[in-house]
Amino acid sequence: MTVVFCDHDVSTLIRYKHKVRELETISDVSILETASAVTELIELLNKGGVPFVDVLLDRFIIACQYPDDFRQQACDALFSLIAEFYESEISGALNKQTIQAMITFLESHSPTQDGNLLLDFGCGPGLSLAASRRTNTLIVGYERVKAVRIKALRAGLLQLHPKDLSAMPCAFSGGFASFVLHLCPDFAELTTLLSLIVPGGYFVANFHKGKGVEQAEIAFERSGWHVSNETVDAPSDAGLLRVFQKVLAI
């Protein structure tokens, strides 16, 4: 797969050019190294000259020769590339406030009586660690990108490894995804994780700039979930929020 990464601040990705050879998910990667090359790519994108394009973190442009089938791999590759400086590219305060609101909701809507085991889907470097205010809540992260997963582990966040999914029991009381589902990740993988949440449990997600809502709703519905009318007291800048509930077994 051929992928091109670029950034309006050209120097940022050049500093991490040496890491391109470490990317495991794609075979042919290039980073645009001049402002003129970035401008040319943007003009090409505006003309519809590239089959797949996306902008992550409102600044990094991904362009690749294949459409949706390789979306997840392209996203994984970029986050692998920027793992070292990821925290400086996001609003840490907004992320933490959004996560706090999601966890507070899940703790108050738990289907279990003996504590909460919550799934943090796309946990990143482990921002959810300090979000729970209850001693009977345990958060387990799930992160595809190895470089980011290592950062979360070092921070102290328990991790569910992708290779462990088939052996996990249905044990989570709920789950959340903060600033993740607007990227339209591998919903087949998310479906597997949703099966690990007990019936009656909730899953809370936000959608940056409203992207990815329709795809997510379809994936949840096919997995036996429905959109709930419950609301979450999250920051207005968190974007569109959805609360899903797993249908109770009959």
Long-range contacts (C-beta under 8 A, 24 or more apart in sequence): 1-26, 1-27, 1-28, 1-64, 1-65, 1-66, 1-70, 1-73, 1-74, 2-26, 2-27, 2-28, 2-29, 2-30, 2-64, 2-65, 3-28, 3-29, 3-30, 3-62, 3-63, 3-64, 3-74, 3-77, 4-29, 4-30, 4-31, 4-32, 4-41, 4-61, 4-62, 4-63, 4-64, 5-29, 5-30, 5-31, 5-32, 5-60, 5-61, 5-62, 5-77, 5-78, 5-81, 6-31, 6-32, 6-37, 6-38, 6-41, 6-60, 6-61, 6-63, 7-38, 7-59, 7-60, 7-61, 8-38, 8-59, 9-59, 10-34, 10-35, 10-38, 12-85, 13-60, 13-81, 13-82, 16-81, 16-82, 16-84, 16-85, 19-80, 19-81, 20-81, 22-80, 23-77, 23-80, 23-81, 24-80, 24-146, 25-73, 25-76, 25-77, 25-80, 26-70, 26-73, 26-74, 26-77, 29-77, 54-183, 56-183, 57-89, 57-90, 59-89, 71-184, 72-144, 72-185, 72-186, 72-189, 75-183, 75-185, 76-144, 76-145, 79-145, 79-147, 79-148, 80-145, 80-146, 80-147, 80-148, 83-145, 83-147, 83-148, 83-151, 84-147, 86-124, 86-125, 86-148, 87-125, 90-179, 91-237, 92-127, 94-235, 94-237, 94-238, 95-124, 95-127, 95-178, 95-179, 96-127, 96-130, 96-131, 97-234, 97-235, 97-238, 98-178, 98-179, 98-206, 98-234, 98-235, 98-238, 99-127, 99-128, 99-131, 99-176, 99-178, 100-131, 101-232, 101-233, 101-234, 101-235, 101-238, 102-176, 102-178, 102-204, 102-206, 102-232, 102-234, 103-128, 103-131, 103-132, 103-137, 103-139, 103-176, 104-133, 104-233, 105-202, 105-204, 105-230, 105-232, 105-233, 105-243, 106-173, 106-174, 106-175, 106-176, 106-202, 106-204, 107-132, 107-134, 107-137, 109-174, 109-202, 109-230, 110-173, 110-174, 110-201, 111-173, 111-174, 111-198, 111-199, 111-200, 111-201, 112-173, 112-198, 115-173, 116-173, 116-174, 117-171, 117-172, 117-173, 118-172, 118-173, 118-174, 118-175, 118-176, 119-160, 119-172, 119-174, 119-175, 119-176, 119-193, 119-196, 119-197, 120-157, 120-175, 120-176, 120-177, 120-178, 121-175, 121-176, 121-177, 121-180, 121-190, 121-193, 122-177, 122-178, 122-179, 122-180, 122-181, 122-185, 123-152, 123-157, 123-159, 124-148, 124-152, 125-151, 125-152, 125-155, 126-151, 126-152, 126-153, 126-155, 126-156, 126-157, 127-178, 128-157, 128-176, 128-178, 129-155, 129-156, 129-157, 140-172, 142-193, 144-185, 144-186, 144-189, 160-193, 162-189, 165-192, 165-193, 165-196, 168-196, 169-196, 170-195, 170-196, 170-197, 170-198, 171-196, 171-198, 172-196, 172-197, 172-198, 172-201, 173-197, 173-198, 173-201, 174-201, 174-202, 174-203, 174-204, 175-201, 175-202, 175-203, 175-204, 176-203, 176-204, 176-205, 177-203, 177-204, 177-205, 177-206, 178-205, 178-206, 178-238, 179-206, 179-208, 179-238, 180-205, 181-205, 181-206, 181-207, 181-212, 181-216, 182-206, 182-207, 182-208, 182-209, 182-210, 182-211, 182-212, 182-239, 183-211, 183-212, 184-211, 184-212, 184-215, 184-216, 187-215, 187-216, 187-219, 190-219, 191-219, 191-222, 191-223, 194-220, 194-223, 194-225, 194-246, 195-223, 197-246, 198-246, 199-246, 199-247, 199-248, 199-249, 200-245, 200-246, 200-248, 201-245, 201-246, 202-228, 202-230, 202-243, 202-244, 202-245, 202-246, 203-243, 203-244, 203-245, 203-246, 204-232, 204-241, 204-242, 204-243, 204-244, 205-241, 205-242, 205-244, 206-234, 206-238, 206-239, 206-240, 206-241, 206-242, 207-239, 207-240, 207-241, 207-242, 208-239, 209-239, 210-239, 210-240, 213-240, 213-242, 216-242, 217-242, 220-244
